[in-house]
Structure formats: C-alpha cells, structure tokens
Amino acid sequence: MDEGWWLAQLKCPCEPSLLVRSKARGLLGRLTCFSQLLTPCHRHLETFIPMGVCPSATVSLLRDNFTGALRPWARPEVLTCTPWGAPIIWDGTFDPDVAQREASQQNLTIGLTVFAVGRYLEKYLERFLETAEQHFMVGQRVIYYVFTERPGAVPRIALGPNRRLRVERVVRERRWQDVSMARMRTLHTALGGWLGREAHFVFCMDIDQHFSGAFGPEALAESVAQLHSWHYHWPRWLLPFERDARSAAALTRDEGDFYYHAAVFGGSVAALRGLTAHCALGLAWDRARGLEARWHDESHLNKFFWLHKPAKVLSPEFCWSPDIGPRAEIRRPRLLWAPKEYRLLRN
C-alpha cells in the first residue's frame, strides 16, 4: 500500500513524507513526536495501533468483588485486562444489575471529592453536581465533598435520598499548578480524619467535566486507575511519564504500564491514604529541590501506580474527551471533559 492509499483512507491533509517515514519505521509504533501530532488526522491514525489481547488463561479468571464474573469476550476489539490480571472495565464486560446488588448488600457509603477553587467553582461545579445526581452511584449512599476557598458560593443542589453534600474550606494557592498539587496533601489529611470515618470507598475527580452516563458500583475496587483518553492507544515509549531522573515521579523508558489520568482515581480509604501520601511526599521532595514534574500530581500518581498496581482500571469510556471525536470502541461515555478555558479560568 503506497502513501496515496493512506491519504485516501484518512481523508485529511497529512504530510506524505510523514507517512513514508512512519511506514519505513513501522506505522504502529514509530510516528515521530506523536505527543505533538494532535490534529484530527493523527488522532485517526491512533486507531490503527493495537491495544493488545488478554491471554485466554487470564480471561477465564477475570472477576471482581462487585461485578462477579466479567465478560471480556464481549469486547474483542479492546484490551480488557492488565498484564497483572486486573480487569479493564468497558461497557458490555459487566452486568450493572449484579454490581448494584453487590454494593447494596455491603451497605456502603461512597464519597466523591472535587476541588472548586477560583473561577472553576462558578464555571463547573453546579453542572458537575447536577449530573452526578443523575448518574453517579445511583441507588447507593453517597457523600459529595467539595473543597473550596468560598463555601458560601457553593450552589444549592437538590439531592436524592441517602445523598449528602459536605463543603470544606481550603486555602487558595497562588498558582493553578499549586492548586492541583496541594489536593494530594489535603485529601491525605481528610482521609485520615472525618472523610475516612464516613466513607468506605472514595472517588477523587477533577471539576471540569460532567457525567453523561451511569457511573456505578462496577467502578469500585480496592484501588482504581483511569486510562487517559488521549493516550490509551500509545506505545509505552511515547507516553508522557516524567523523564527527569532527578524527580521523585521519574520513570525510565522501560517503566510504566499505562498512562493514567488524575481526573479520576479511587479506591478504599486505606488505599487512597497510601496513594495520597506517596504523591504528597513526592511533590514535597521535588519542591525542596526546585523541581516540578511535567504533569504535576498526575506524574506522581503514575509513578505510584507503576509501583503499586491498581486492582481495577477504568476504560476511557469512564472519562472521555469529546475533542478526540467519536470512536466505535467508545460506546457509552460516563464522564465528558468540559471545554478547557485556561486563559479565562487560570488568570
């Protein structure tokens, strides 16, 4: 197949010389500087990169405390397990009724934390909470924890039975990067106190997104990581892990499993205490040495999950970016990124 064939398939103005170079080096893993090629054309190219296949021996053993036996064969076009045998949850691989029943029998309280600082409060919080009421752990006992420097500005939301909203005051950091990084320290303290006493499992989420589909107990596990929607097809050597060896978040070229998104992570209180302690200590280590990881707390989260493998991984369906466009493998998005308006919100 020549470069004209590829251009016809992609129907976009890719540079022919790039396609020639890509084919010469192996189209599925050698696209030069892929992290900078974010045009719709190159996003389409990602779908040609295989995600891998679960070994048949692992497939037969995939089960979960909340979903029971999983159905990975229902999604043969995507990777449904990790190399260490944890499930990757995609639509169709679990029975939501089983998950609801299991969670209800355990009489759980599930926490959902979100930081609404600065202009992010007015821009995103109300829609985040309203859509959470429609889709997040419906039928379960839920407590929303909103961390903000302006408790009085938190909107009043009509909550269903067994659902509560708790607002906690935090100090606003000077830089937006510090707001992002300080949440690990704040969460660690809360998990060791009142939050840890009230909830059995907790999800920590970014505020600039909204729920669009059921986000239920199928997502629960001892520790839960979220595949990053922009990177889940990429080979390891292209993933944006921290590469500065001086940083506590650093991973070598041979390290790292998947690239996880810090917009969604969760687990038991004990597991999250360990995660937030690791990240807070790593961030403090870097700061004491005048360092700052490329992706801030997300870089440290990825280091943690390399060292301590998550018990469950959520597919990109659970946190999807509409900017990528539709994909056949993304059947039912649960969370959608909101438009990023950094110039307006971070000044």
C-alpha positions as CSV (number, residue, x, y, z in Angstrom):
1,M,0.0,0.0,0.0
2,D,1.5,3.3,-1.0
3,E,1.2,6.7,0.6
4,G,-1.7,7.6,-1.7
5,W,-3.7,4.8,-0.2
6,W,-3.1,6.0,3.3
7,L,-4.2,9.6,2.3
8,A,-7.3,8.3,0.8
9,Q,-8.2,6.3,3.9
10,L,-7.5,9.2,6.3
11,K,-9.2,11.8,4.2
12,C,-7.1,14.5,5.8
13,P,-4.1,16.6,4.8
14,C,-1.3,14.5,6.3
15,E,2.1,15.3,5.1
16,P,3.1,12.4,2.7
17,S,6.7,12.4,3.8
18,L,5.5,11.8,7.4
19,L,3.5,8.7,6.2
20,V,6.5,7.4,4.3
21,R,8.8,7.8,7.3
22,S,6.1,6.2,9.5
23,K,5.8,3.1,7.3
24,A,9.5,2.7,7.0
25,R,9.9,2.6,10.8
26,G,6.7,0.7,11.5
27,L,3.4,2.6,11.4
28,L,2.1,1.1,14.6
29,G,4.8,2.4,16.9
30,R,7.2,4.8,15.2
31,L,5.3,8.0,14.5
32,T,7.8,10.8,15.2
33,C,7.0,13.1,18.1
34,F,3.5,11.6,18.4
35,S,2.8,13.7,21.5
36,Q,2.9,16.8,19.3
37,L,0.7,15.4,16.5
38,L,-2.8,16.2,17.8
39,T,-4.6,17.1,14.6
40,P,-7.7,15.1,13.7
41,C,-5.7,13.3,11.1
42,H,-3.2,11.9,13.6
43,R,-5.8,11.1,16.2
44,H,-7.4,8.9,13.5
45,L,-4.1,7.2,13.0
46,E,-4.1,6.0,16.6
47,T,-6.9,3.6,15.9
48,F,-4.5,1.5,13.9
49,I,-2.4,0.9,16.9
50,P,-3.5,-2.4,18.5
51,M,-4.2,-2.3,22.3
52,G,-3.3,-6.0,22.8
53,V,-5.2,-9.1,23.7
54,C,-5.8,-10.7,27.1
55,P,-4.3,-14.2,27.5
56,S,-7.0,-16.8,27.4
57,A,-5.9,-18.1,30.8
58,T,-6.4,-14.6,32.3
59,V,-9.8,-14.1,30.6
60,S,-11.3,-17.1,32.3
61,L,-10.2,-15.8,35.8
62,L,-11.4,-12.2,35.5
63,R,-13.9,-11.5,38.2
64,D,-14.5,-8.8,40.7
65,N,-16.0,-8.3,44.2
66,F,-18.7,-6.0,42.8
67,T,-19.3,-7.3,39.3
68,G,-18.8,-11.0,39.8
69,A,-17.6,-12.9,36.7
70,L,-16.7,-10.4,33.9
71,R,-17.4,-10.9,30.2
72,P,-14.2,-9.7,28.4
73,W,-15.0,-11.7,25.3
74,A,-17.9,-9.3,24.7
75,R,-15.3,-6.6,23.7
76,P,-12.7,-8.4,21.5
77,E,-11.7,-5.1,19.8
78,V,-10.2,-3.7,23.0
79,L,-7.8,-4.7,25.8
80,T,-9.9,-6.0,28.8
81,C,-7.2,-6.9,31.3
82,T,-3.8,-5.8,32.5
83,P,-0.5,-7.8,32.5
84,W,-1.0,-8.4,36.2
85,G,-4.5,-9.7,35.8
86,A,-6.7,-6.7,36.8
87,P,-9.8,-6.1,34.8
88,I,-10.1,-3.1,32.4
89,I,-13.8,-2.2,32.6
90,W,-15.5,-1.5,29.3
91,D,-19.2,-1.2,28.5
92,G,-20.6,-4.7,27.9
93,T,-18.0,-6.5,30.1
94,F,-20.1,-6.4,33.3
95,D,-23.6,-6.8,34.5
96,P,-24.7,-3.5,36.1
97,D,-27.5,-5.2,38.0
98,V,-25.1,-7.5,39.7
99,A,-22.8,-4.6,40.6
100,Q,-25.8,-2.7,42.1
101,R,-26.9,-5.7,44.1
102,E,-23.4,-6.4,45.4
103,A,-22.8,-2.8,46.5
104,S,-26.3,-2.6,48.2
105,Q,-25.7,-5.8,50.1
106,Q,-22.4,-4.4,51.5
107,N,-24.3,-1.3,52.8
108,L,-21.6,1.1,51.5
109,T,-21.1,4.8,51.7
110,I,-19.3,6.2,48.7
111,G,-17.5,9.5,48.8
112,L,-16.9,11.8,45.8
113,T,-14.4,14.6,46.2
114,V,-13.9,17.6,44.0
115,F,-11.9,20.8,44.3
116,A,-13.8,24.0,43.3
117,V,-11.2,26.8,43.6
118,G,-11.2,30.2,42.0
119,R,-13.3,30.6,38.8
120,Y,-13.7,26.9,38.5
121,L,-16.5,27.0,41.1
122,E,-18.8,29.2,39.1
123,K,-17.9,27.6,35.8
124,Y,-18.2,23.9,36.5
125,L,-19.4,23.0,40.0
126,E,-23.2,23.2,39.5
127,R,-23.3,21.1,36.4
128,F,-20.8,18.6,37.9
129,L,-23.1,18.0,40.9
130,E,-26.4,18.0,39.0
131,T,-25.1,15.4,36.5
132,A,-23.6,13.4,39.4
133,E,-27.0,13.2,41.0
134,Q,-28.3,11.7,37.7
135,H,-25.5,9.2,37.1
136,F,-23.0,8.7,39.9
137,M,-23.6,5.6,42.1
138,V,-27.4,5.9,41.7
139,G,-29.2,3.9,44.4
140,Q,-26.2,4.0,46.7
141,R,-25.4,6.1,49.8
142,V,-23.2,9.0,48.6
143,I,-21.5,11.9,50.2
144,Y,-20.1,14.7,48.0
145,Y,-17.1,16.5,49.4
146,V,-16.5,20.0,47.8
147,F,-13.2,21.6,48.8
148,T,-13.2,25.4,48.1
149,E,-12.0,28.7,49.5
150,R,-15.5,30.1,49.2
151,P,-18.0,27.8,50.9
152,G,-20.8,30.4,50.7
153,A,-20.6,30.3,46.9
154,V,-21.3,26.6,46.5
155,P,-24.7,26.3,44.7
156,R,-27.7,24.6,46.4
157,I,-28.4,21.3,44.6
158,A,-31.5,19.2,45.2
159,L,-30.2,15.8,46.5
160,G,-31.9,12.5,46.4
161,P,-32.4,10.1,49.4
162,N,-29.2,9.0,51.1
163,R,-27.1,11.6,49.4
164,R,-25.4,14.5,51.2
165,L,-23.2,17.4,50.3
166,R,-20.3,18.4,52.6
167,V,-18.3,21.6,51.9
168,E,-14.8,22.0,53.3
169,R,-12.8,25.3,53.3
170,V,-9.3,25.2,51.8
171,V,-6.7,27.9,51.3
172,R,-6.4,29.1,47.7
173,E,-2.9,28.6,46.3
174,R,-1.2,31.3,44.3
175,R,-0.6,29.3,41.1
176,W,-3.0,26.9,39.5
177,Q,-0.3,24.3,39.4
178,D,-0.1,24.5,43.2
179,V,-3.9,24.1,43.5
180,S,-3.6,20.8,41.6
181,M,-0.6,19.6,43.6
182,A,-1.9,20.7,47.0
183,R,-5.0,18.4,46.7
184,M,-3.0,15.3,47.5
185,R,-1.9,16.7,50.8
186,T,-5.4,18.0,51.6
187,L,-7.0,14.6,50.6
188,H,-4.5,12.7,52.7
189,T,-5.4,14.7,55.8
190,A,-9.2,14.4,55.1
191,L,-8.9,10.6,54.5
192,G,-7.1,10.2,57.9
193,G,-10.0,12.1,59.6
194,W,-13.6,12.8,59.0
195,L,-13.7,11.6,55.4
196,G,-12.1,8.3,56.3
197,R,-14.6,7.7,59.0
198,E,-17.7,8.5,56.9
199,A,-16.9,6.7,53.6
200,H,-15.9,3.1,52.7
201,F,-14.8,3.9,49.1
202,V,-13.9,7.3,47.6
203,F,-13.5,8.7,44.1
204,C,-11.5,11.8,43.5
205,M,-12.3,13.8,40.4
206,D,-11.5,17.0,38.5
207,I,-14.2,19.5,38.4
208,D,-14.0,20.5,34.7
209,Q,-16.1,17.6,33.5
210,H,-19.6,16.3,33.8
211,F,-21.4,13.0,33.9
212,S,-23.1,11.7,30.8
213,G,-23.9,8.1,31.6
214,A,-24.1,5.6,34.5
215,F,-21.0,5.6,36.7
216,G,-21.9,2.8,39.1
217,P,-20.5,0.2,41.5
218,E,-18.8,-1.6,38.6
219,A,-16.1,1.1,39.1
220,L,-15.4,0.2,42.7
221,A,-12.3,-1.7,43.8
222,E,-9.5,-1.5,46.4
223,S,-7.6,0.8,44.1
224,V,-8.9,2.2,40.8
225,A,-7.0,3.9,38.0
226,Q,-8.4,5.7,34.9
227,L,-6.9,5.2,31.4
228,H,-6.2,8.6,29.9
229,S,-8.4,9.1,26.8
230,W,-5.6,10.8,24.9
231,H,-3.0,8.2,25.4
232,Y,-4.6,4.7,25.7
233,H,-3.5,3.6,22.3
234,W,0.0,4.8,22.5
235,P,3.1,2.6,23.0
236,R,4.9,2.9,26.3
237,W,7.9,4.8,24.9
238,L,5.6,7.7,23.8
239,L,3.6,8.0,27.0
240,P,4.2,11.4,28.8
241,F,5.7,10.0,32.0
242,E,8.1,12.2,34.0
243,R,11.6,11.6,32.5
244,D,13.7,13.9,34.6
245,A,15.6,11.4,36.7
246,R,16.0,14.0,39.5
247,S,12.2,14.0,40.1
248,A,10.5,11.6,42.6
249,A,8.0,11.0,39.8
250,A,10.5,9.8,37.3
251,L,10.1,6.6,35.3
252,T,12.7,5.2,33.0
253,R,12.0,4.2,29.4
254,D,11.4,0.6,30.5
255,E,9.0,1.5,33.3
256,G,5.3,2.3,33.2
257,D,2.3,0.1,32.2
258,F,-0.4,2.6,31.0
259,Y,-0.7,6.3,31.3
260,Y,-3.4,7.2,33.9
261,H,-5.5,10.3,34.2
262,A,-5.5,12.1,37.5
263,A,-9.0,13.5,36.7
264,V,-10.4,10.2,38.1
265,F,-8.9,7.9,40.7
266,G,-10.4,6.0,43.6
267,G,-10.4,3.1,46.0
268,S,-10.8,2.2,49.6
269,V,-9.9,4.7,52.3
270,A,-6.7,2.8,53.2
271,A,-5.6,2.5,49.6
272,L,-6.2,6.2,48.9
273,R,-4.3,7.1,52.1
274,G,-1.3,5.3,50.6
275,L,-1.7,6.9,47.2
276,T,-2.1,10.5,48.5
277,A,0.8,10.1,51.0
278,H,3.1,8.9,48.2
279,C,2.1,11.7,45.9
280,A,2.3,14.4,48.6
281,L,5.8,13.2,49.7
282,G,7.0,13.1,46.1
283,L,5.7,16.6,45.4
284,A,7.4,17.9,48.6
285,W,10.6,16.2,47.6
286,D,10.6,17.8,44.2
287,R,9.7,21.2,45.6
288,A,12.6,21.1,48.1
289,R,15.0,20.6,45.2
290,G,13.4,23.2,42.9
291,L,11.8,20.7,40.7
292,E,8.3,20.3,39.3
293,A,7.2,17.3,37.4
294,R,5.9,17.9,33.9
295,W,2.3,16.9,34.7
296,H,2.4,17.8,38.4
297,D,0.4,15.5,40.7
298,E,-0.6,13.3,37.7
299,S,3.1,12.4,37.1
300,H,3.4,11.3,40.8
301,L,0.1,9.3,40.5
302,N,1.5,7.5,37.5
303,K,4.7,6.6,39.5
304,F,2.6,5.3,42.3
305,F,0.5,3.0,40.1
306,W,3.7,1.7,38.5
307,L,4.9,0.7,41.9
308,H,1.5,-0.4,43.3
309,K,-0.6,-1.8,40.5
310,P,-4.3,-0.8,40.6
311,A,-6.8,-3.5,41.3
312,K,-9.1,-2.2,38.6
313,V,-8.6,0.0,35.6
314,L,-11.4,2.0,34.0
315,S,-11.5,2.3,30.2
316,P,-11.6,5.7,28.5
317,E,-15.4,5.4,28.4
318,F,-15.4,6.4,32.0
319,C,-13.6,9.8,31.3
320,W,-13.7,10.8,27.6
321,S,-12.6,13.9,25.8
322,P,-15.1,15.0,23.1
323,D,-12.3,16.8,21.3
324,I,-11.0,13.4,20.2
325,G,-14.2,12.8,18.3
326,P,-16.3,9.7,18.1
327,R,-14.8,6.3,18.1
328,A,-16.5,2.9,17.6
329,E,-14.8,1.5,20.7
330,I,-16.2,4.3,23.0
331,R,-19.8,3.1,23.2
332,R,-21.2,4.8,26.2
333,P,-19.1,7.7,27.8
334,R,-19.7,8.1,31.5
335,L,-17.8,11.4,32.0
336,L,-17.1,14.0,29.4
337,W,-14.4,16.6,29.6
338,A,-15.7,20.2,29.6
339,P,-14.1,22.7,27.2
340,K,-10.8,23.9,28.6
341,E,-10.8,27.7,29.0
342,Y,-7.4,28.0,30.7
343,R,-6.8,31.7,29.8
344,L,-10.1,32.7,31.4
345,L,-10.0,30.4,34.5
346,R,-6.4,30.4,35.5
347,N,-5.6,34.1,35.4
